[in-house]
Each structure stands twice: as structure tokens, then as C-alpha cells.
């Protein structure tokens, strides 16, 4: 076994022995209806196939908030999370009572808020949610955190409607069945749950006004304005103004530099494999790696950026 691969094993399990079994890297993602799970699965395949001694596996979780907690506790080696959640966790603010030892491995793609209702609902703008049954996303997810931020950012309260905490698939099923009136999904363009709903029902995506956007971004600067292009989803033939926040891949601050270097290097070398799984990965570029400025990149990532053409694994270390 190459020495570099051996170091990877030691870094994760915290021990050194004579076993040749690959180390298991748990990648905390989200529910299967969004992009985190397939994106995590694609990363797992790349790392397992390209780095000797690594056996990575995508795991279903509650989403961003759970993921950063698991990474900080060494319950998962890698987590996918929205930038606003990672910022709060790193700084110890919002839902987090103390700073968490996190570092960004790389920046993935922008997560876009989809505020959904069916055409027959009569819901046309955010204020129409008052008195309605609304899914904010799964409890502990980045979607729920973002939905709550959006609601408070425009001066509304959770007491203005009946909140439900449902995952992506549960949200779209509840909309179809008339159990809820509207729902939030935060995901990359073309997220499966929204795509399927648009095909099977007359979907309406609720836009945010310029006033609402300004108020939200002023209070939560991790967000930025975004347009969902026309025809992204079936029968929606116009642009929809909404919000976006970058998704990042995080690790514990004490991950070995060599490990983080090889993981980052391999992802960028094999980026086209990610794009085959989701077009959102087209945004996984070196130009976008500094999008989340509040949280530092891991030293292994900085080492890669200093020499991006160097080999991902030093073959001389045997």
C-alpha cells in the first residue's frame, strides 16, 4: 500500500495497524429527493475508485444542520451543507450555541429556494402564505433553516401560518394530496422532487419581490438574488426571481492535510463525473471555490490551490 493511502487510513480511523481494509468515509448528505444525496454518492464513487485505501459512502441524513453537527463530532468525515448553515456553525451563532471546528473542503454549487404551490391554490406571493399550511423542509435541514430565515427576513412569523416539517418527497406528496398548501425546497436547479412535481401537477413557483429580496439579503448576507430560468421545470415558461446560497463540502478542522489535499484534488480532476450526475456540478469550479468567505478553506485545499497541476497522489511515497 502506498504511504499516502496509509496516512489517509490513519487520519480517519485514528489508529495504525496492519489491516489492508479500506477506511470508510461517511458522507452526510440529506434525503434522497434532493441533490445532496446523488452528489454525495458521486463523490463517494470518485474517491473510492481513485484513491487507494478509501471506501466512501453517501449516507441519508436530515440535511445541513445535522451534517455540520455530525462532522464536528467526528460522526461523519464529510458533510454537504448550505453556506448560511456552515457560517452560523463556524461562528457559533443562530442555531449553534458555540463555534464548531469546521473547514470548507470545496464549494459545490448554488442552492436555490423553490417556494412551491399548485396553480389552483391561489397563492401568488409570499404574503399569501398567511393562514395556510406550509412545509418548511425536514426538521434540522438547511431548507428549514433557510425557510425560517426567509420568513423572518420579510417580517413574517411562523405564527402567521401552520408550519409543517417535511422532507422533499413528503412535501411534494403532501402538495399533491392537498395536505399542505405550499412548501419550500432548497436545492440545485433541476432538483428531482420539484421536477417530478412539475410533470405531474400544474406547479407554481412563488417569486420574491425586489423589496423582499433586499430585506432578506440585508439580514442574511450569505444569500443573494437568483433567477430560476424559464423552462427549467415543466410548464413554467417564465423566469422566477428567488434566492440562492452556495452549497459547500465541509470536513473537521483536524482532518490531515494530506487527506484533504487528495480529496480536493481528485474531485476537481474528476469533475465531469459529478456533472454527469447533476448539471449543478458545472458550478463546481476553482473560480467559485472562495464563494463562502466567512469560513476558511482547509489547509489541504489551500495546498491544492497553490499547485493545482501537481499529482493528486505522490507516487514516490511507497
N, C-alpha and C positions, 0 to 999 in steps of 0.2 A: 504494500500500500504506500502511496506517495505520502511524504511527510506533511504536505499541505492538507491532504484529506484527513490525516490522523489528527492534526490540530483542530480541524473542523469538528471531529467527533468529540474530542476532549472539551472543546468550548461549549458544546451543547449539553453533554451528559455530566460534565464536571468531574470526570474521572478518566483515568488512563488504564486500559487493560489490554489483554492480548486478543480480544474479540475482533473479528473481521466483519461483524454485522454492521450494516449501515446505521447511522444515527437517524432518529425520527425527528423531523421538523414539523411541528404543528403550526398550521397557518390558520389563524382565526379570521373567518370571513363574515358571513351573515346567513340569511335564509336562502334557499335555492331559487327563489323567484326573482332575485336581483342579479346584478353583475358581479358582486364581490365573490360569490361562490365559484362561478366559472373562471373568473380572473385568477382567483387563488388556486384553482385546480390546474390552470395552465402554467402558473409559476411553479407549482409543485412538480409538474411533469418536466419542465425545463431543468430545474435544479437536480431532480432525481436522475435525469438522463445525462446531464452534462458535468456534474460534479461528483467525482468518486467519493463514496462514503456518505452521501446524503440521500436519505429517503424522506421526502417531504410529502405532506398530506394536508389537503384543504379540509377544514372542519366547519360544520354548520354551527353558527352562534347567533346570539341576539343582535349583533351588529357592533357599530363603532364604539359605544361606551363600554360594552362588555369586553371588546377586543383590547382596548388600551389597558384595561384593568388586568386582563389575563397576561398580557405581555409584561407589564410592570411587576407581576407576581411570579414570573417565570413559568406560568401555566401554559403559555403558548410562546414559541420562539419568535413568531412573526405575526403581525396583525395588520389588517386593512381597515382604515378609518378615515372619516371625513376630517378635513383640516381644522374646522372650528372645534371639534371634539378634542383632537390632538392638542391644539393650542391651549384649551382650558385645562386638560390633564397635565400638560407640561408646566403650566404656570400655577396650577393648584387653585383654580377659580371655577365659578359656575357649579356644576355638579360634583366637583372634586375638592375635597377639603384640604388637600396638601399636594405639592408638586410630585409628579410621577417621573421616574427615571427613564424617559423615552428619547429616542433619536429617530430621525427620518432616514430610512434606507434609500428610498427614491420616491419621486412624485409620480402618481399613476395617470389620472385623468380627471376632468371636472365632473362633479356630481351635480345633476340638475334637478331642481324641485319641480315635481309634477303635482299640481293640485287638480284632482280629478272629480268630475261629476258626470252623470249621464245627461244627455240633452233634455230629457223630459223633466229633469229636476227643477228647472227654472233658476238654478244657481249660475250667475254670470260674473260675479265679482266676489272678493274676499268677504265683504261685509254681509253678503247673503248667507254666510255660514251661521249667522246668529240664529239660535233656536234649532239648529239642525244636528243630526247625528254624524259625527266626523271621526274617521280613523286618522290618528296621528302617526301611525307606524308602530312597530313592535316595541314593547317596553324595553328600555335600555339601548335602543338603536340610535344611530345617527339621524335617521329620518325623524324619529320622535323628538330628538333634541332640536333639530332644525325647525320642525313644525312649531314647536313651542316658542322658539326664538322669533319666527315669523309672526306668530300671533301676538306676542308681546311687543314686537317691534313696530307694529301698526297701531298699538294702543288698545288692542282687544285683550280679552282674558279667557282662560279655559272655562270660566263660569258662563261664558256667552253661548256655549253650545254643549252638547253631550259628547264628551271625548271618549273614543274607543282606542285601545292599543292593540293593533292587529298587524301581522306581518304582511308582506307584499301579496302573497297568494290569498290570504284571508281577506285582505282589503278588497281586492278585485272581485272575489266571490261574494262578499257582503254587498258590494255595489250592484252586482248582477241580480242578487236576490232581494234587493230593496231593504236590506237590514240596516244599511247606513245610507246617508245622502251624499257624502263626499269623502275623499281620502287623499292623504299625502303619500307620495312615493318619491324618495330622493335617490336617483340613480343616473347612470350614464345614458346618453342618447340611445334610444332603441331598447331600453330595458325590457326584458321579456314580459313581465307582468303587464306593463302598460300596452305593449304591442299586441298581446293576446286579447286584452280587453277591447282595444280599438277595433279589432277584427270582428269581434262577436257582438258588440254593442255600439250604439251611437254615443261616442265619448266626447266630452267637452273638457278641455284643459283651461282652467281658470287663470287669466292673466293677472299680473301685478301692475298697478299703475305706476307712473313715474314718482308720484308722491309717496306711495307705499315703498317702492324700491329705495328711495332716498332715506326714508326713516329707518328702514331695516339695516341698510349698509352703514348708516351713521352710528347705530347702536352696536352692530356686529360687523366690524370691518373685514372679517375673514370672507364675507360674502361679496359677490359682485353681480352686476346685471348680466343677463344671458337671454338669448332668443332661441327657442326651440324652432328650428326651421320648418317651413311648410312641408307637408308630405312625409315628415319623419314618422308619423303614425297615420294609419288608415283613416281616410275621410276627413282629416284635419288639413285643409288646404291653405292655411294662413300661418304666419309666424306668431308665436306666443311669447310674450315678454314675461320673464321669470327670473329666478336667481340661480347662481351656481357657486359651488365651493369645491376646491380641489380635494381629491382623494389621495392619501399618501399611504405608503407601506412603512410601518414602524417596527422597531426592534428595541430591546432593552439597551440602556446605555453601556452596560458592561459586556455586550457581545464582543468577542475577539475581533480585532481589526482585520485580520486575515480572512475571517469568516465573512464579515460584512463586505469586504472588498470583492471576494469571489462571487458572492450572491449578486451584488450590484452589477459587476462586470458581465456576468453571464446573462442577466436579464436584458441588458442593452444589446449584447451581441445576438441574442435570440429574440429580439423584439417582435419580429414578424410572426413568430408563433403565437404571441399574445394577440396580435391583430387578427389572426385567423379565428380566434375565439370571440373577440368583440372589437368592433371598429373604434370604440372609445380608446383603445390602446394606441391609436395613431398619435395621441397626445402624450404618450409616454416617451418623451424625448429629453435629451440633455438640455435643450433650451428651456424646458419647463421645470427642471429639477429644483429650482430655487423659488418656486411659487409660494411655498409656505414659509414666510420669512421669520415667523415668531419662534420656530422650533429648529434647532441646529441639525444639520446632517451628521450622520455617523462618521467618525474618523476614517473608517474603511471606505466610505463613499467618497470622502474628500480625497483620499489617496487615489481612487479610481479617476476622479475628475482631473487630477494633476497629470495623469498619464493614461488617457483613455485607449490608446493603441497598444498598450502593453498586454502581454498574455494574461488571461484570467487565472491560470494556474502556472506557477513556475515549475517547469518540468525538470529543472536541475535539483529540486528538493525531493530526493528519493532516498 
